[in-house]
Amino acid sequence: MSRKPSFANLRDRSAIAPAPAPAKVAAAAPAPESEAKGPASRQGRKQIAGFFTPDMSLAMHMLARRQDRSLQALMAEAFNDVLRKYGESPIGD
């Protein structure tokens, strides 16, 4: 009948055996330009964010859902409306 080694023996063995040399990790290559800036849909764009009440957030999300548009599309429309209101040219999306 074979006898299973005890965990104490394994501990002693690892204490005697030299630790394996850590594998050389190749220096991480810089990410290609396209990966560094996020998804393709965000290329050439900058984020505009703000903090609003939960009621405003809910209303905007519900409007986007009813209009079958994204919240971002509604925000772009709103920003363009503000630009027009103050005599600026709308930019688009």
Biopython code that builds the backbone (N, CA, C, O; Angstrom):
import numpy as np
from Bio.PDB.StructureBuilder import StructureBuilder

atoms = [
    (1, "MET", "N", (0.842, -1.176, 0.000)),
    (1, "MET", "CA", (0.000, 0.000, 0.000)),
    (1, "MET", "C", (0.885, 1.235, 0.000)),
    (1, "MET", "O", (1.754, 1.416, 0.852)),
    (2, "SER", "N", (0.626, 2.070, -0.987)),
    (2, "SER", "CA", (1.457, 3.269, -1.075)),
    (2, "SER", "C", (0.969, 4.300, -0.075)),
    (2, "SER", "O", (-0.201, 4.354, 0.304)),
    (3, "ARG", "N", (1.864, 5.055, 0.299)),
    (3, "ARG", "CA", (1.546, 6.064, 1.301)),
    (3, "ARG", "C", (1.584, 7.446, 0.643)),
    (3, "ARG", "O", (2.533, 7.793, -0.060)),
    (4, "LYS", "N", (0.549, 8.207, 0.886)),
    (4, "LYS", "CA", (0.518, 9.552, 0.314)),
    (4, "LYS", "C", (1.501, 10.442, 1.060)),
    (4, "LYS", "O", (1.622, 10.354, 2.282)),
    (5, "PRO", "N", (2.189, 11.284, 0.339)),
    (5, "PRO", "CA", (3.097, 12.196, 1.043)),
    (5, "PRO", "C", (2.299, 13.214, 1.841)),
    (5, "PRO", "O", (1.214, 13.639, 1.443)),
    (6, "SER", "N", (2.846, 13.578, 2.937)),
    (6, "SER", "CA", (2.142, 14.580, 3.742)),
    (6, "SER", "C", (2.482, 15.974, 3.225)),
    (6, "SER", "O", (3.496, 16.179, 2.557)),
    (7, "PHE", "N", (1.641, 16.891, 3.540)),
    (7, "PHE", "CA", (1.902, 18.268, 3.128)),
    (7, "PHE", "C", (3.155, 18.827, 3.799)),
    (7, "PHE", "O", (3.819, 19.710, 3.256)),
    (8, "ALA", "N", (3.472, 18.305, 4.985)),
    (8, "ALA", "CA", (4.676, 18.770, 5.661)),
    (8, "ALA", "C", (5.910, 18.412, 4.842)),
    (8, "ALA", "O", (6.863, 19.189, 4.781)),
    (9, "ASN", "N", (5.896, 17.225, 4.204)),
    (9, "ASN", "CA", (7.029, 16.855, 3.359)),
    (9, "ASN", "C", (7.140, 17.793, 2.159)),
    (9, "ASN", "O", (8.238, 18.183, 1.761)),
    (10, "LEU", "N", (6.010, 18.143, 1.598)),
    (10, "LEU", "CA", (6.051, 19.054, 0.455)),
    (10, "LEU", "C", (6.621, 20.405, 0.863)),
    (10, "LEU", "O", (7.371, 21.032, 0.115)),
    (11, "ARG", "N", (6.250, 20.843, 2.069)),
    (11, "ARG", "CA", (6.769, 22.127, 2.542)),
    (11, "ARG", "C", (8.274, 22.068, 2.699)),
    (11, "ARG", "O", (8.980, 22.999, 2.312)),
    (12, "ASP", "N", (8.778, 20.959, 3.277)),
    (12, "ASP", "CA", (10.214, 20.810, 3.463)),
    (12, "ASP", "C", (10.933, 20.749, 2.124)),
    (12, "ASP", "O", (12.021, 21.305, 1.971)),
    (13, "ARG", "N", (10.324, 20.075, 1.156)),
    (13, "ARG", "CA", (10.958, 19.954, -0.154)),
    (13, "ARG", "C", (11.078, 21.321, -0.841)),
    (13, "ARG", "O", (12.089, 21.627, -1.472)),
    (14, "SER", "N", (10.049, 22.113, -0.706)),
    (14, "SER", "CA", (10.105, 23.417, -1.360)),
    (14, "SER", "C", (11.084, 24.341, -0.661)),
    (14, "SER", "O", (11.619, 25.261, -1.280)),
    (15, "ALA", "N", (11.327, 24.102, 0.638)),
    (15, "ALA", "CA", (12.272, 24.941, 1.349)),
    (15, "ALA", "C", (13.698, 24.614, 0.919)),
    (15, "ALA", "O", (14.560, 25.493, 0.907)),
    (16, "ILE", "N", (13.953, 23.350, 0.564)),
    (16, "ILE", "CA", (15.293, 22.941, 0.157)),
    (16, "ILE", "C", (15.550, 23.291, -1.301)),
    (16, "ILE", "O", (16.615, 23.802, -1.648)),
    (17, "ALA", "N", (14.594, 23.021, -2.127)),
    (17, "ALA", "CA", (14.787, 23.255, -3.553)),
    (17, "ALA", "C", (14.872, 24.743, -3.817)),
    (17, "ALA", "O", (14.096, 25.527, -3.270)),
    (18, "PRO", "N", (15.814, 25.125, -4.654)),
    (18, "PRO", "CA", (15.883, 26.557, -4.985)),
    (18, "PRO", "C", (14.653, 26.981, -5.774)),
    (18, "PRO", "O", (14.120, 26.250, -6.609)),
    (19, "ALA", "N", (14.256, 28.142, -5.478)),
    (19, "ALA", "CA", (13.085, 28.673, -6.186)),
    (19, "ALA", "C", (13.429, 28.848, -7.650)),
    (19, "ALA", "O", (14.519, 29.308, -7.991)),
    (20, "PRO", "N", (12.514, 28.487, -8.499)),
    (20, "PRO", "CA", (12.790, 28.671, -9.920)),
    (20, "PRO", "C", (12.959, 30.152, -10.245)),
    (20, "PRO", "O", (12.288, 31.027, -9.699)),
    (21, "ALA", "N", (13.873, 30.375, -11.144)),
    (21, "ALA", "CA", (14.110, 31.760, -11.540)),
    (21, "ALA", "C", (12.862, 32.302, -12.212)),
    (21, "ALA", "O", (12.243, 31.628, -13.035)),
    (22, "PRO", "N", (12.509, 33.493, -11.865)),
    (22, "PRO", "CA", (11.315, 34.060, -12.503)),
    (22, "PRO", "C", (11.557, 34.208, -14.003)),
    (22, "PRO", "O", (12.621, 34.621, -14.463)),
    (23, "ALA", "N", (10.551, 33.863, -14.703)),
    (23, "ALA", "CA", (10.637, 33.972, -16.156)),
    (23, "ALA", "C", (10.800, 35.431, -16.532)),
    (23, "ALA", "O", (10.178, 36.332, -15.969)),
    (24, "LYS", "N", (11.648, 35.614, -17.489)),
    (24, "LYS", "CA", (11.837, 36.998, -17.935)),
    (24, "LYS", "C", (10.571, 37.466, -18.638)),
    (24, "LYS", "O", (10.047, 36.833, -19.554)),
    (25, "VAL", "N", (10.137, 38.562, -18.171)),
    (25, "VAL", "CA", (8.939, 39.138, -18.779)),
    (25, "VAL", "C", (9.397, 40.180, -19.783)),
    (25, "VAL", "O", (10.106, 41.135, -19.465)),
    (26, "ALA", "N", (8.972, 39.958, -20.962)),
    (26, "ALA", "CA", (9.339, 40.922, -21.994)),
    (26, "ALA", "C", (8.670, 42.250, -21.687)),
    (26, "ALA", "O", (7.522, 42.305, -21.246)),
    (27, "ALA", "N", (9.392, 43.283, -21.922)),
    (27, "ALA", "CA", (8.815, 44.606, -21.705)),
    (27, "ALA", "C", (7.582, 44.756, -22.579)),
    (27, "ALA", "O", (7.573, 44.426, -23.765)),
    (28, "ALA", "N", (6.559, 45.263, -21.945)),
    (28, "ALA", "CA", (5.308, 45.416, -22.696)),
    (28, "ALA", "C", (5.501, 46.419, -23.817)),
    (28, "ALA", "O", (5.958, 47.545, -23.617)),
    (29, "ALA", "N", (5.144, 45.973, -24.974)),
    (29, "ALA", "CA", (5.236, 46.870, -26.116)),
    (29, "ALA", "C", (4.135, 47.910, -26.001)),
    (29, "ALA", "O", (3.027, 47.592, -25.569)),
    (30, "PRO", "N", (4.415, 49.110, -26.371)),
    (30, "PRO", "CA", (3.346, 50.119, -26.308)),
    (30, "PRO", "C", (2.191, 49.710, -27.205)),
    (30, "PRO", "O", (2.374, 49.177, -28.299)),
    (31, "ALA", "N", (1.012, 49.975, -26.707)),
    (31, "ALA", "CA", (-0.179, 49.608, -27.461)),
    (31, "ALA", "C", (-0.219, 50.384, -28.763)),
    (31, "ALA", "O", (0.182, 51.547, -28.826)),
    (32, "PRO", "N", (-0.705, 49.726, -29.795)),
    (32, "PRO", "CA", (-0.857, 50.481, -31.039)),
    (32, "PRO", "C", (-1.758, 51.683, -30.823)),
    (32, "PRO", "O", (-2.567, 51.715, -29.896)),
    (33, "GLU", "N", (-1.607, 52.634, -31.663)),
    (33, "GLU", "CA", (-2.338, 53.893, -31.517)),
    (33, "GLU", "C", (-3.848, 53.676, -31.423)),
    (33, "GLU", "O", (-4.530, 54.357, -30.657)),
    (34, "SER", "N", (-4.369, 52.723, -32.207)),
    (34, "SER", "CA", (-5.814, 52.524, -32.218)),
    (34, "SER", "C", (-6.314, 51.947, -30.904)),
    (34, "SER", "O", (-7.420, 52.278, -30.477)),
    (35, "GLU", "N", (-5.519, 51.078, -30.237)),
    (35, "GLU", "CA", (-5.947, 50.490, -28.976)),
    (35, "GLU", "C", (-5.813, 51.462, -27.826)),
    (35, "GLU", "O", (-6.580, 51.406, -26.866)),
    (36, "ALA", "N", (-4.844, 52.353, -27.917)),
    (36, "ALA", "CA", (-4.588, 53.269, -26.821)),
    (36, "ALA", "C", (-5.718, 54.264, -26.634)),
    (36, "ALA", "O", (-5.884, 54.798, -25.537)),
    (37, "LYS", "N", (-6.482, 54.523, -27.647)),
    (37, "LYS", "CA", (-7.506, 55.558, -27.538)),
    (37, "LYS", "C", (-8.911, 55.004, -27.447)),
    (37, "LYS", "O", (-9.872, 55.766, -27.544)),
    (38, "GLY", "N", (-9.061, 53.715, -27.267)),
    (38, "GLY", "CA", (-10.379, 53.143, -27.084)),
    (38, "GLY", "C", (-11.002, 52.661, -28.373)),
    (38, "GLY", "O", (-10.338, 52.562, -29.405)),
    (39, "PRO", "N", (-12.285, 52.363, -28.300)),
    (39, "PRO", "CA", (-12.980, 51.806, -29.466)),
    (39, "PRO", "C", (-12.992, 52.773, -30.640)),
    (39, "PRO", "O", (-12.826, 53.983, -30.481)),
    (40, "ALA", "N", (-13.192, 52.210, -31.813)),
    (40, "ALA", "CA", (-13.194, 53.015, -33.033)),
    (40, "ALA", "C", (-14.300, 54.064, -33.001)),
    (40, "ALA", "O", (-14.154, 55.144, -33.573)),
    (41, "SER", "N", (-15.421, 53.740, -32.321)),
    (41, "SER", "CA", (-16.527, 54.699, -32.274)),
    (41, "SER", "C", (-16.169, 55.959, -31.480)),
    (41, "SER", "O", (-16.879, 56.962, -31.550)),
    (42, "ARG", "N", (-15.079, 55.904, -30.733)),
    (42, "ARG", "CA", (-14.678, 57.068, -29.936)),
    (42, "ARG", "C", (-13.465, 57.785, -30.508)),
    (42, "ARG", "O", (-12.984, 58.758, -29.929)),
    (43, "GLN", "N", (-12.976, 57.309, -31.633)),
    (43, "GLN", "CA", (-11.811, 57.935, -32.251)),
    (43, "GLN", "C", (-12.154, 59.368, -32.648)),
    (43, "GLN", "O", (-13.198, 59.624, -33.247)),
    (44, "GLY", "N", (-11.283, 60.277, -32.314)),
    (44, "GLY", "CA", (-11.470, 61.673, -32.692)),
    (44, "GLY", "C", (-12.552, 62.383, -31.903)),
    (44, "GLY", "O", (-13.008, 63.453, -32.305)),
    (45, "ARG", "N", (-12.972, 61.805, -30.780)),
    (45, "ARG", "CA", (-14.027, 62.414, -29.969)),
    (45, "ARG", "C", (-13.525, 62.652, -28.556)),
    (45, "ARG", "O", (-12.582, 62.004, -28.102)),
    (46, "LYS", "N", (-14.157, 63.575, -27.875)),
    (46, "LYS", "CA", (-13.833, 63.850, -26.470)),
    (46, "LYS", "C", (-15.094, 63.702, -25.644)),
    (46, "LYS", "O", (-16.195, 64.015, -26.098)),
    (47, "GLN", "N", (-14.919, 63.229, -24.449)),
    (47, "GLN", "CA", (-16.057, 63.012, -23.564)),
    (47, "GLN", "C", (-16.463, 64.319, -22.901)),
    (47, "GLN", "O", (-15.619, 65.089, -22.443)),
    (48, "ILE", "N", (-17.761, 64.555, -22.858)),
    (48, "ILE", "CA", (-18.328, 65.665, -22.102)),
    (48, "ILE", "C", (-19.270, 65.029, -21.088)),
    (48, "ILE", "O", (-20.165, 64.273, -21.467)),
    (49, "ALA", "N", (-19.085, 65.320, -19.828)),
    (49, "ALA", "CA", (-19.912, 64.693, -18.796)),
    (49, "ALA", "C", (-20.414, 65.753, -17.829)),
    (49, "ALA", "O", (-19.869, 66.854, -17.759)),
    (50, "GLY", "N", (-21.436, 65.417, -17.101)),
    (50, "GLY", "CA", (-21.967, 66.323, -16.100)),
    (50, "GLY", "C", (-22.724, 65.542, -15.047)),
    (50, "GLY", "O", (-23.036, 64.366, -15.236)),
    (51, "PHE", "N", (-23.014, 66.191, -13.951)),
    (51, "PHE", "CA", (-23.769, 65.549, -12.881)),
    (51, "PHE", "C", (-25.150, 66.197, -12.817)),
    (51, "PHE", "O", (-25.279, 67.419, -12.740)),
    (52, "PHE", "N", (-26.171, 65.354, -12.852)),
    (52, "PHE", "CA", (-27.548, 65.826, -12.840)),
    (52, "PHE", "C", (-28.326, 65.066, -11.784)),
    (52, "PHE", "O", (-27.849, 64.071, -11.238)),
    (53, "THR", "N", (-29.525, 65.541, -11.503)),
    (53, "THR", "CA", (-30.362, 64.858, -10.521)),
    (53, "THR", "C", (-30.796, 63.498, -11.070)),
    (53, "THR", "O", (-30.815, 63.284, -12.282)),
    (54, "PRO", "N", (-31.142, 62.591, -10.166)),
    (54, "PRO", "CA", (-31.648, 61.293, -10.645)),
    (54, "PRO", "C", (-32.883, 61.444, -11.520)),
    (54, "PRO", "O", (-33.071, 60.675, -12.462)),
    (55, "ASP", "N", (-33.733, 62.430, -11.219)),
    (55, "ASP", "CA", (-34.925, 62.644, -12.041)),
    (55, "ASP", "C", (-34.549, 63.052, -13.464)),
    (55, "ASP", "O", (-35.156, 62.584, -14.427)),
    (56, "MET", "N", (-33.556, 63.917, -13.596)),
    (56, "MET", "CA", (-33.112, 64.329, -14.935)),
    (56, "MET", "C", (-32.517, 63.133, -15.671)),
    (56, "MET", "O", (-32.790, 62.929, -16.854)),
    (57, "SER", "N", (-31.719, 62.359, -14.984)),
    (57, "SER", "CA", (-31.118, 61.180, -15.603)),
    (57, "SER", "C", (-32.183, 60.207, -16.085)),
    (57, "SER", "O", (-32.117, 59.701, -17.206)),
    (58, "LEU", "N", (-33.163, 59.951, -15.231)),
    (58, "LEU", "CA", (-34.242, 59.026, -15.600)),
    (58, "LEU", "C", (-35.036, 59.565, -16.776)),
    (58, "LEU", "O", (-35.349, 58.827, -17.711)),
    (59, "ALA", "N", (-35.362, 60.849, -16.733)),
    (59, "ALA", "CA", (-36.145, 61.443, -17.820)),
    (59, "ALA", "C", (-35.396, 61.359, -19.142)),
    (59, "ALA", "O", (-35.996, 61.053, -20.172)),
    (60, "MET", "N", (-34.106, 61.624, -19.127)),
    (60, "MET", "CA", (-33.335, 61.578, -20.370)),
    (60, "MET", "C", (-33.213, 60.153, -20.893)),
    (60, "MET", "O", (-33.314, 59.915, -22.097)),
    (61, "HIS", "N", (-32.996, 59.208, -19.982)),
    (61, "HIS", "CA", (-32.900, 57.813, -20.422)),
    (61, "HIS", "C", (-34.247, 57.325, -20.971)),
    (61, "HIS", "O", (-34.286, 56.591, -21.959)),
    (62, "MET", "N", (-35.334, 57.726, -20.338)),
    (62, "MET", "CA", (-36.649, 57.298, -20.827)),
    (62, "MET", "C", (-36.960, 57.934, -22.180)),
    (62, "MET", "O", (-37.517, 57.279, -23.060)),
    (63, "LEU", "N", (-36.604, 59.206, -22.348)),
    (63, "LEU", "CA", (-36.815, 59.860, -23.635)),
    (63, "LEU", "C", (-36.001, 59.170, -24.730)),
    (63, "LEU", "O", (-36.495, 58.933, -25.833)),
    (64, "ALA", "N", (-34.757, 58.857, -24.409)),
    (64, "ALA", "CA", (-33.909, 58.162, -25.392)),
    (64, "ALA", "C", (-34.529, 56.831, -25.779)),
    (64, "ALA", "O", (-34.512, 56.446, -26.949)),
    (65, "ARG", "N", (-35.072, 56.134, -24.801)),
    (65, "ARG", "CA", (-35.699, 54.838, -25.084)),
    (65, "ARG", "C", (-36.941, 55.008, -25.953)),
    (65, "ARG", "O", (-37.142, 54.260, -26.910)),
    (66, "ARG", "N", (-37.771, 55.992, -25.620)),
    (66, "ARG", "CA", (-38.992, 56.221, -26.403)),
    (66, "ARG", "C", (-38.669, 56.673, -27.825)),
    (66, "ARG", "O", (-39.382, 56.324, -28.766)),
    (67, "GLN", "N", (-37.619, 57.430, -27.979)),
    (67, "GLN", "CA", (-37.232, 57.931, -29.298)),
    (67, "GLN", "C", (-36.387, 56.920, -30.063)),
    (67, "GLN", "O", (-36.056, 57.150, -31.226)),
    (68, "ASP", "N", (-36.039, 55.821, -29.440)),
    (68, "ASP", "CA", (-35.173, 54.795, -30.017)),
    (68, "ASP", "C", (-33.854, 55.409, -30.481)),
    (68, "ASP", "O", (-33.350, 55.119, -31.566)),
    (69, "ARG", "N", (-33.328, 56.251, -29.633)),
    (69, "ARG", "CA", (-32.044, 56.901, -29.891)),
    (69, "ARG", "C", (-31.173, 56.715, -28.676)),
    (69, "ARG", "O", (-31.641, 56.338, -27.602)),
    (70, "SER", "N", (-29.900, 56.985, -28.861)),
    (70, "SER", "CA", (-28.987, 56.875, -27.727)),
    (70, "SER", "C", (-29.036, 58.161, -26.901)),
    (70, "SER", "O", (-29.413, 59.225, -27.391)),
    (71, "LEU", "N", (-28.651, 58.030, -25.663)),
    (71, "LEU", "CA", (-28.564, 59.206, -24.800)),
    (71, "LEU", "C", (-27.554, 60.188, -25.376)),
    (71, "LEU", "O", (-27.739, 61.402, -25.294)),
    (72, "GLN", "N", (-26.493, 59.659, -25.955)),
    (72, "GLN", "CA", (-25.466, 60.514, -26.554)),
    (72, "GLN", "C", (-26.044, 61.321, -27.712)),
    (72, "GLN", "O", (-25.707, 62.494, -27.876)),
    (73, "ALA", "N", (-26.908, 60.710, -28.515)),
    (73, "ALA", "CA", (-27.518, 61.426, -29.635)),
    (73, "ALA", "C", (-28.412, 62.555, -29.122)),
    (73, "ALA", "O", (-28.425, 63.650, -29.685)),
    (74, "LEU", "N", (-29.160, 62.281, -28.050)),
    (74, "LEU", "CA", (-30.001, 63.343, -27.475)),
    (74, "LEU", "C", (-29.151, 64.459, -26.888)),
    (74, "LEU", "O", (-29.500, 65.635, -27.002)),
    (75, "MET", "N", (-28.045, 64.098, -26.264)),
    (75, "MET", "CA", (-27.167, 65.121, -25.706)),
    (75, "MET", "C", (-26.577, 65.978, -26.818)),
    (75, "MET", "O", (-26.471, 67.195, -26.667)),
    (76, "ALA", "N", (-26.194, 65.364, -27.925)),
    (76, "ALA", "CA", (-25.651, 66.132, -29.047)),
    (76, "ALA", "C", (-26.704, 67.093, -29.579)),
    (76, "ALA", "O", (-26.400, 68.243, -29.895)),
    (77, "GLU", "N", (-27.954, 66.617, -29.677)),
    (77, "GLU", "CA", (-29.042, 67.486, -30.127)),
    (77, "GLU", "C", (-29.224, 68.651, -29.164)),
    (77, "GLU", "O", (-29.384, 69.795, -29.590)),
    (78, "ALA", "N", (-29.199, 68.364, -27.871)),
    (78, "ALA", "CA", (-29.356, 69.421, -26.872)),
    (78, "ALA", "C", (-28.208, 70.427, -26.937)),
    (78, "ALA", "O", (-28.432, 71.635, -26.850)),
    (79, "PHE", "N", (-27.002, 69.939, -27.087)),
    (79, "PHE", "CA", (-25.842, 70.849, -27.162)),
    (79, "PHE", "C", (-25.933, 71.722, -28.406)),
    (79, "PHE", "O", (-25.613, 72.910, -28.364)),
    (80, "ASN", "N", (-26.374, 71.125, -29.521)),
    (80, "ASN", "CA", (-26.530, 71.926, -30.738)),
    (80, "ASN", "C", (-27.618, 72.972, -30.567)),
    (80, "ASN", "O", (-27.482, 74.092, -31.059)),
    (81, "ASP", "N", (-28.700, 72.621, -29.871)),
    (81, "ASP", "CA", (-29.747, 73.606, -29.594)),
    (81, "ASP", "C", (-29.204, 74.753, -28.751)),
    (81, "ASP", "O", (-29.552, 75.908, -28.994)),
    (82, "VAL", "N", (-28.377, 74.465, -27.785)),
    (82, "VAL", "CA", (-27.776, 75.516, -26.948)),
    (82, "VAL", "C", (-26.851, 76.386, -27.793)),
    (82, "VAL", "O", (-26.834, 77.608, -27.645)),
    (83, "LEU", "N", (-26.088, 75.758, -28.671)),
    (83, "LEU", "CA", (-25.197, 76.543, -29.534)),
    (83, "LEU", "C", (-26.015, 77.499, -30.405)),
    (83, "LEU", "O", (-25.653, 78.667, -30.548)),
    (84, "ARG", "N", (-27.113, 77.011, -30.986)),
    (84, "ARG", "CA", (-27.977, 77.875, -31.802)),
    (84, "ARG", "C", (-28.552, 79.003, -30.960)),
    (84, "ARG", "O", (-28.580, 80.157, -31.388)),
    (85, "LYS", "N", (-29.007, 78.666, -29.763)),
    (85, "LYS", "CA", (-29.615, 79.656, -28.872)),
    (85, "LYS", "C", (-28.669, 80.821, -28.600)),
    (85, "LYS", "O", (-29.106, 81.967, -28.489)),
    (86, "TYR", "N", (-27.397, 80.535, -28.493)),
    (86, "TYR", "CA", (-26.428, 81.583, -28.176)),
    (86, "TYR", "C", (-25.679, 82.071, -29.415)),
    (86, "TYR", "O", (-24.600, 82.655, -29.310)),
    (87, "GLY", "N", (-26.273, 81.821, -30.608)),
    (87, "GLY", "CA", (-25.723, 82.364, -31.836)),
    (87, "GLY", "C", (-24.516, 81.645, -32.387)),
    (87, "GLY", "O", (-23.804, 82.191, -33.230)),
    (88, "GLU", "N", (-24.277, 80.470, -31.945)),
    (88, "GLU", "CA", (-23.138, 79.694, -32.465)),
    (88, "GLU", "C", (-23.646, 78.700, -33.498)),
    (88, "GLU", "O", (-24.827, 78.354, -33.516)),
    (89, "SER", "N", (-22.765, 78.256, -34.335)),
    (89, "SER", "CA", (-23.136, 77.250, -35.326)),
    (89, "SER", "C", (-23.172, 75.873, -34.684)),
    (89, "SER", "O", (-22.270, 75.509, -33.929)),
    (90, "PRO", "N", (-24.217, 75.106, -34.986)),
    (90, "PRO", "CA", (-24.248, 73.742, -34.456)),
    (90, "PRO", "C", (-23.127, 72.924, -35.081)),
    (90, "PRO", "O", (-22.708, 73.168, -36.213)),
    (91, "ILE", "N", (-22.662, 71.961, -34.323)),
    (91, "ILE", "CA", (-21.505, 71.166, -34.747)),
    (91, "ILE", "C", (-21.942, 69.866, -35.398)),
    (91, "ILE", "O", (-21.248, 69.361, -36.280)),
    (92, "GLY", "N", (-23.052, 69.324, -34.993)),
    (92, "GLY", "CA", (-23.463, 67.999, -35.475)),
    (92, "GLY", "C", (-23.344, 67.024, -34.335)),
    (92, "GLY", "O", (-23.424, 67.405, -33.167)),
    (93, "ASP", "N", (-23.157, 65.788, -34.665)),
    (93, "ASP", "CA", (-23.060, 64.796, -33.578)),
    (93, "ASP", "C", (-21.635, 64.646, -33.240)),
    (93, "ASP", "O", (-21.291, 63.866, -32.352)),
]
sb = StructureBuilder()
sb.init_structure("model")
sb.init_model(0)
sb.init_chain("A")
sb.init_seg("    ")
for serial, (resi, resn, name, xyz) in enumerate(atoms, 1):
    if name == "N":
        sb.init_residue(resn, " ", resi, " ")
    sb.init_atom(name, np.array(xyz, "f"), 0.0, 1.0, " ", f" {name:<3s}", serial, name[0])
structure = sb.get_structure()
